[in-house]
Amino acid sequence: MSTKIHVFAVEGNIGAGKTTFIDLLRMKYPVFGYYYETLQEWQNVKSTDGSDINVFEKASRKPNKYGFPFQMITLTSQLNILTSLPTAGHQVVIVERSYLSNRNVFARALRDKRKINDTEWACYDFMLNKLLPKNFEYSGFIYLNTSPQKCFERMYLRNRREERNVSFKYIRRLHDYHNEWLMNRNDVLVLDNDNYKTCAKDYSSMLDEVQKFISMTVRDEEISRGIVECTKCVEIGHESENCLQQSRRKDKSTSYDDIPETID
């Protein structure tokens, strides 16, 4: 069996449904390793006096001032995960977002609006090149292609404090950046996650597509056999249903003018 670690990144806009989807993947394919975005790290950065700083919220409120340090923190978190993989014991790993979406979508969005200047951009690339594990490449990307309208609605309904200043215009721009980066690559599985799902089993076909995509990409008989055996043994049941229920909110109409456009 190959010793290569195959890393697949689940990508998508804010509110695309990444965490819920990874939760369901983890339940159906527990043989993989799973790494989520380190939200609590971003919300609890230690200051010199020992108090916690929510850099995520500061960047949301004042992107001109805090956008660059926030992108550096998120980038460092993503690269730290990659550095830890050789000792984690998994040959197939699913991560929530990649350092490439950090650069090609979120940091780029700040730079294009001049909220990251040229010197900060050069520092960003310098740190990326220094911290990125040597010869690392993602094995593939799983793109939850969700409309800006649906993403904004989900973001609005979950009511995360750090996202209250995010505008629909910004969500739409991130959607365009994701499509520009991912839609023409040959190492991407694109899944439509726009439709409202009433139960966990509605995800079954999407989960099966991921299994086929990973098996075809990895091309390792022992790993593929393990995935198939895992599929036979694990069904989407009550635990998965509870996971979906916790992540879901009832649909309701949303006005795209309800949130101030601090981040646009």
C-alpha positions in Angstrom: 0.0 0.0 0.0 1.2 3.5 -0.9 2.5 5.7 2.0 1.3 8.9 0.2 -1.2 10.9 2.2 -4.1 11.9 -0.1 -5.7 15.2 1.0 -9.1 16.2 -0.4 -10.5 19.7 0.4 -14.2 20.4 0.6 -14.6 23.9 -0.9 -17.5 26.3 -1.1 -18.8 29.7 -0.2 -19.8 31.0 3.2 -23.0 29.1 4.0 -22.5 26.5 1.2 -23.1 23.6 3.6 -19.5 22.4 4.0 -19.6 21.5 7.7 -22.8 19.5 7.5 -21.6 17.7 4.5 -18.3 16.8 6.1 -20.2 15.6 9.2 -22.1 13.2 7.0 -19.0 12.0 5.2 -17.3 11.3 8.6 -20.2 9.2 9.6 -20.4 7.2 6.4 -16.6 6.9 5.9 -15.0 6.9 9.3 -11.8 5.3 7.8 -10.8 8.8 6.6 -9.2 11.6 8.7 -11.2 14.8 9.0 -10.1 18.3 9.8 -12.5 21.3 10.2 -11.8 25.0 10.0 -10.4 26.1 13.4 -13.1 28.7 14.1 -12.4 28.8 17.9 -8.7 29.6 17.2 -9.8 32.7 15.2 -12.2 33.7 17.9 -9.7 33.4 20.8 -6.3 34.8 19.8 -4.4 35.5 23.0 -3.3 39.1 23.5 -0.2 40.2 25.5 -2.3 40.6 28.6 -3.8 37.1 28.3 -7.3 38.1 27.2 -8.9 36.7 24.1 -9.2 38.6 20.9 -11.9 37.6 18.3 -9.9 38.4 15.2 -12.7 36.9 13.0 -15.1 39.5 14.3 -12.7 42.4 14.1 -11.9 41.5 10.4 -15.6 41.4 9.7 -16.2 44.8 11.2 -13.0 46.5 10.0 -11.6 44.6 7.0 -9.3 47.4 6.0 -7.5 47.2 9.4 -7.9 43.6 10.4 -8.4 41.7 7.1 -4.7 41.0 6.6 -4.0 39.6 10.1 -7.1 37.5 9.9 -6.0 36.0 6.6 -2.6 35.2 8.1 -4.2 33.5 11.1 -6.5 31.4 8.9 -3.6 30.5 6.5 -1.4 29.5 9.4 -4.2 27.2 10.8 -4.6 25.5 7.4 -0.9 25.0 6.9 -0.5 23.6 10.5 -3.1 20.9 9.6 -1.0 19.9 6.6 2.2 19.8 8.7 0.5 17.5 11.2 -0.7 14.9 8.7 2.3 12.6 8.6 1.9 11.7 12.2 -1.9 11.4 12.1 -2.1 7.9 10.7 -4.6 8.5 7.9 -3.9 7.9 4.2 -7.0 9.7 3.0 -7.8 13.0 4.7 -10.8 15.4 4.2 -10.2 19.1 5.1 -12.6 21.9 5.3 -11.2 24.4 2.8 -7.6 24.6 1.6 -4.9 27.2 1.7 -5.6 27.7 -2.0 -9.1 29.0 -1.3 -7.6 31.2 1.3 -5.4 32.7 -1.3 -7.5 32.5 -4.5 -10.8 33.5 -3.0 -10.7 35.3 0.4 -7.3 37.0 0.4 -7.8 37.9 -3.3 -11.2 39.4 -2.5 -9.5 41.7 0.1 -6.6 42.5 -2.3 -8.9 43.4 -5.2 -10.7 45.9 -3.0 -7.4 47.3 -1.8 -8.0 46.1 1.8 -4.7 44.2 1.5 -1.9 46.4 0.1 1.0 45.2 -2.0 3.4 44.9 0.9 0.9 42.8 2.9 0.3 40.6 -0.2 4.1 40.1 -0.6 4.3 39.1 3.1 1.3 36.8 2.7 3.1 34.9 -0.2 6.4 34.9 1.7 4.8 33.2 4.7 2.9 30.8 2.5 6.0 29.7 0.7 7.9 29.3 4.0 5.3 27.3 5.9 3.9 25.1 3.1 5.2 21.5 3.4 7.7 20.7 0.7 6.2 19.2 -2.5 2.7 19.2 -1.1 -0.2 18.9 -3.5 -3.9 18.3 -2.9 -5.2 15.1 -4.4 -8.5 16.7 -5.3 -11.2 19.2 -4.4 -14.9 18.6 -3.6 -16.7 21.8 -4.5 -20.2 22.4 -3.1 -21.5 24.7 -5.7 -24.2 26.6 -4.0 -26.0 29.7 -5.3 -25.2 33.1 -3.6 -28.9 33.4 -2.7 -28.9 30.1 -0.9 -25.6 30.8 0.8 -26.7 34.2 2.0 -30.0 32.7 3.3 -28.1 30.0 5.3 -25.6 32.5 6.6 -28.4 34.8 7.7 -30.4 32.1 9.4 -27.5 30.7 11.4 -26.8 34.2 12.7 -23.1 33.9 13.5 -22.0 37.1 15.1 -18.9 37.4 13.0 -21.0 37.3 9.8 -23.6 39.9 10.5 -21.7 42.5 8.5 -21.4 40.3 5.4 -23.3 41.6 2.4 -25.0 39.7 -0.4 -22.8 41.5 -2.9 -19.7 40.0 -1.1 -21.2 36.5 -1.1 -21.8 36.9 -4.9 -18.3 38.0 -5.4 -16.9 35.0 -3.5 -19.1 32.7 -5.6 -17.5 34.2 -8.8 -14.0 33.7 -7.4 -14.7 30.1 -6.5 -16.1 29.4 -9.9 -13.2 31.1 -11.7 -10.7 29.0 -9.6 -12.4 25.6 -9.5 -14.8 25.1 -12.5 -12.1 24.5 -15.1 -9.8 22.2 -13.1 -9.7 18.4 -13.8 -9.1 17.5 -10.2 -12.5 18.8 -8.9 -15.7 17.0 -8.1 -18.5 19.6 -8.4 -21.7 18.9 -6.4 -24.8 21.0 -6.5 -25.8 21.7 -2.9 -28.6 24.2 -3.7 -31.6 22.0 -3.2 -33.2 21.9 0.3 -32.7 18.5 1.9 -35.4 17.2 4.2 -33.4 14.3 5.7 -29.9 12.9 5.8 -30.7 10.3 3.1 -31.1 13.1 0.6 -27.3 13.4 0.7 -26.7 9.7 -0.3 -26.0 10.2 -4.0 -23.6 13.1 -3.2 -21.7 10.9 -0.7 -21.6 8.1 -3.2 -20.1 10.5 -5.8 -17.4 11.5 -3.3 -16.6 7.8 -2.7 -16.2 7.2 -6.4 -14.1 10.3 -6.9 -11.7 9.4 -4.1 -11.4 5.8 -5.2 -10.6 6.9 -8.8 -8.2 9.5 -7.7 -6.3 7.4 -5.2 -6.0 4.3 -7.3 -4.8 2.2 -4.4 -6.4 -1.2 -4.2 -6.2 -1.6 -0.4 -7.5 1.9 0.3 -10.3 1.5 -2.2 -11.2 -1.9 -0.7 -11.4 -0.3 2.7 -13.7 2.5 1.4 -16.0 -0.1 -0.1 -16.1 -2.2 3.1 -16.8 0.9 5.0 -19.7 1.7 2.7 -21.2 -1.7 3.2 -21.0 -1.5 7.0 -22.1 2.1 7.7 -25.6 3.3 6.7 -26.9 6.8 7.1 -29.0 6.4 10.3 -30.3 8.2 13.3 -26.9 9.8 14.2 -26.6 11.3 10.7 -30.2 12.5 10.9 -29.5 14.2 14.2 -26.5 15.9 12.7 -28.5 17.2 9.8 -31.3 18.4 12.1 -28.8 20.4 14.2 -27.3 22.1 11.2 -30.6 22.9 9.4 -33.0 25.8 10.0 -36.4 26.2 8.6 -36.6 28.1 5.3 -38.0 31.6 5.5 -37.8 34.6 3.2 -34.7 36.8 3.5 -34.2 40.4 2.5 -30.7 40.9 1.0 -30.8 44.5 2.3 -31.1 43.4 6.0 -27.4 43.3 6.6 -25.2 46.4 6.3 -22.5 46.1 3.7 -19.4 46.5 5.8 -17.8 43.6 3.9 -18.5 44.1 0.2 
